[in-house]
Amino acid sequence: MNSTPINKSNTLVLGGKGKTGSRVVARLQQLGWPVFVGSRSGDRIFDWEDRSTWSAAIQDMHTLYVSYFPDLAVPGAVDAIRTLTDLAIANGVQKLVLLSGRGEAEAQECEKIVMASPLDYTIVRASWFFQNFSEGYLLEPIVAGHVALPAGDIPEPFVDAEDIAAVAVAAITEAGHSRRLYEVSGPRLLTFKEAIEIIGRQTGRTIVYEQVPMEAYKAMLKAYDLSPDFIWLISYLFTEVLDGRNASLANGVQEALGRPATDFTDYVKRTAGSGVWDPITA
Ligand SMILES: NC(=O)c1ccc[n+]([C@@H]2O[C@H](COP(=O)([O-])OP(=O)(O)OC[C@H]3O[C@@H](n4cnc5c(N)ncnc54)[C@H](OP(=O)(O)O)[C@@H]3O)[C@@H](O)[C@H]2O)c1
């Protein structure tokens, strides 16, 4: 690992208000880097659904951090990453840091596109984020005290979005991470039930975990009026990605940063203090 700092240069963070992107932005700002948020409501308007916004958004950028939305596994993502990569090359972008997902064939296709390009690149291939429990679709059921998921005994090495951001920022600001793929996970395997138990223990709350069959889960999401695309994605993640293929630890945080990955309990202690999991009182 060569952690020599490199010259500060314009960096556009796609998804810069999201779970990893907001943390990449905050860390770059702290280092005094010129950083721009690229999203529908960002400093640079960028909409994955409207390609006419892409060129203007990446003008004058040296580096792109790419967090695709909603997920690299959805139909159209591979084509979007191919088009963006070509546009980046044509517009003088030098480096691309791609956030990828572990165990997703489509995400691995996207990685290959970036790796085959003439751009300098770093790939951060992540397992499921801790922050899905506090900033994502699991927050509402946790606050309500009842989490029903189609997930049983297969464990996942959940990872901290802070660690992902730290790896991405090292890749952007230091020499030595060029043309590297960091596979990042947390330091231990946990089932969803165990993760919910830890949150319950640390917050002093009773949060019931219920394993439900996939079809019942899909019906539940439908009843909550969630979009068919979202229901497809969640079903895909719970059937395809959570089938045990990712039930092993990865060493990317240690490789990139020279320190171990953050433990789930430390994240829970840190997050509980913000009150995000407190029950809503009338
Ligand atoms: N969640 C996980 O556990 C996990 C694990 C591994 C990999 N990943 C990867 O992480 C990426 C994002 O994950 P996430 O679910 O955690 O989302 P997120 O980062 O929380 O995404 C929200 C961000 O996306 C922007 N956004 C939403 N719709 C957009 C659009 N149409 N065009 C441009 N920007 C848009 C939002 O800003 P605006 O509202 O301003 O547009 C916001 O900045 C995905 O590529 C996924 O494959 C996720």
Ligand as a Chemical Component Dictionary entry (heavy atoms), coordinates in Angstrom:
data_LIG
# 
_chem_comp.id                   LIG 
_chem_comp.type                 NON-POLYMER 
_chem_comp.pdbx_formal_charge   0 
_chem_comp.three_letter_code    LIG 
# 
loop_
_chem_comp_atom.comp_id 
_chem_comp_atom.atom_id 
_chem_comp_atom.alt_atom_id 
_chem_comp_atom.type_symbol 
_chem_comp_atom.charge 
_chem_comp_atom.model_Cartn_x 
_chem_comp_atom.model_Cartn_y 
_chem_comp_atom.model_Cartn_z 
_chem_comp_atom.pdbx_ordinal 
LIG N1  N1  N 0  -27.332 -0.973 0.036   1  
LIG C1  C1  C 0  -26.452 -1.975 0.072   2  
LIG O1  O1  O 0  -26.383 -2.758 1.010   3  
LIG C2  C2  C 0  -25.472 -2.127 -1.070  4  
LIG C3  C3  C 0  -24.494 -3.118 -1.007  5  
LIG C4  C4  C 0  -23.544 -3.216 -2.042  6  
LIG C5  C5  C 0  -23.597 -2.317 -3.104  7  
LIG N2  N2  N 1  -24.579 -1.377 -3.133  8  
LIG C6  C6  C 0  -24.624 -0.436 -4.265  9  
LIG O2  O2  O 0  -24.767 0.881  -3.777  10 
LIG C7  C7  C 0  -25.480 1.689  -4.711  11 
LIG C8  C8  C 0  -26.494 2.585  -4.033  12 
LIG O3  O3  O 0  -27.006 1.979  -2.966  13 
LIG P1  P1  P 0  -28.063 2.485  -1.898  14 
LIG O4  O4  O 0  -29.277 1.651  -2.076  15 
LIG O5  O5  O -1 -27.394 2.493  -0.591  16 
LIG O6  O6  O 0  -28.482 3.956  -2.340  17 
LIG P2  P2  P 0  -28.049 5.381  -1.777  18 
LIG O7  O7  O 0  -26.583 5.550  -1.874  19 
LIG O8  O8  O 0  -28.646 5.642  -0.455  20 
LIG O9  O9  O 0  -28.749 6.264  -2.925  21 
LIG C9  C9  C 0  -29.329 7.475  -2.793  22 
LIG C10 C10 C 0  -28.611 8.465  -3.743  23 
LIG O10 O10 O 0  -28.963 8.204  -5.101  24 
LIG C11 C11 C 0  -29.419 9.417  -5.693  25 
LIG N3  N3  N 0  -30.399 9.056  -6.718  26 
LIG C12 C12 C 0  -31.605 8.460  -6.576  27 
LIG N4  N4  N 0  -32.214 8.314  -7.777  28 
LIG C13 C13 C 0  -31.345 8.832  -8.698  29 
LIG C14 C14 C 0  -31.385 9.017  -10.120 30 
LIG N5  N5  N 0  -32.445 8.623  -10.850 31 
LIG N6  N6  N 0  -30.319 9.595  -10.728 32 
LIG C15 C15 C 0  -29.253 10.039 -10.020 33 
LIG N7  N7  N 0  -29.150 9.891  -8.692  34 
LIG C16 C16 C 0  -30.199 9.307  -8.033  35 
LIG C17 C17 C 0  -29.974 10.247 -4.539  36 
LIG O11 O11 O 0  -29.917 11.633 -4.726  37 
LIG P3  P3  P 0  -31.105 12.495 -5.418  38 
LIG O12 O12 O 0  -32.372 12.124 -4.726  39 
LIG O13 O13 O 0  -30.665 13.913 -5.249  40 
LIG O14 O14 O 0  -31.092 12.096 -6.871  41 
LIG C18 C18 C 0  -28.938 9.879  -3.452  42 
LIG O15 O15 O 0  -27.774 10.663 -3.625  43 
LIG C19 C19 C 0  -26.089 0.732  -5.728  44 
LIG O16 O16 O 0  -25.360 0.838  -6.931  45 
LIG C20 C20 C 0  -25.858 -0.650 -5.135  46 
LIG O17 O17 O 0  -25.576 -1.621 -6.136  47 
LIG C21 C21 C 0  -25.508 -1.257 -2.161  48 
# 
loop_
_chem_comp_bond.comp_id 
_chem_comp_bond.atom_id_1 
_chem_comp_bond.atom_id_2 
_chem_comp_bond.value_order 
_chem_comp_bond.pdbx_ordinal 
LIG N1  C1  SING 1  
LIG C1  O1  DOUB 2  
LIG C1  C2  SING 3  
LIG C2  C3  SING 4  
LIG C2  C21 DOUB 5  
LIG C3  C4  DOUB 6  
LIG C4  C5  SING 7  
LIG C5  N2  DOUB 8  
LIG N2  C6  SING 9  
LIG N2  C21 SING 10 
LIG C6  O2  SING 11 
LIG C6  C20 SING 12 
LIG O2  C7  SING 13 
LIG C7  C8  SING 14 
LIG C7  C19 SING 15 
LIG C8  O3  SING 16 
LIG O3  P1  SING 17 
LIG P1  O4  DOUB 18 
LIG P1  O5  SING 19 
LIG P1  O6  SING 20 
LIG O6  P2  SING 21 
LIG P2  O7  DOUB 22 
LIG P2  O8  SING 23 
LIG P2  O9  SING 24 
LIG O9  C9  SING 25 
LIG C9  C10 SING 26 
LIG C10 O10 SING 27 
LIG C10 C18 SING 28 
LIG O10 C11 SING 29 
LIG C11 N3  SING 30 
LIG C11 C17 SING 31 
LIG N3  C12 SING 32 
LIG N3  C16 SING 33 
LIG C12 N4  DOUB 34 
LIG N4  C13 SING 35 
LIG C13 C14 SING 36 
LIG C13 C16 DOUB 37 
LIG C14 N5  SING 38 
LIG C14 N6  DOUB 39 
LIG N6  C15 SING 40 
LIG C15 N7  DOUB 41 
LIG N7  C16 SING 42 
LIG C17 O11 SING 43 
LIG C17 C18 SING 44 
LIG O11 P3  SING 45 
LIG P3  O12 DOUB 46 
LIG P3  O13 SING 47 
LIG P3  O14 SING 48 
LIG C18 O15 SING 49 
LIG C19 O16 SING 50 
LIG C19 C20 SING 51 
LIG C20 O17 SING 52 
# 
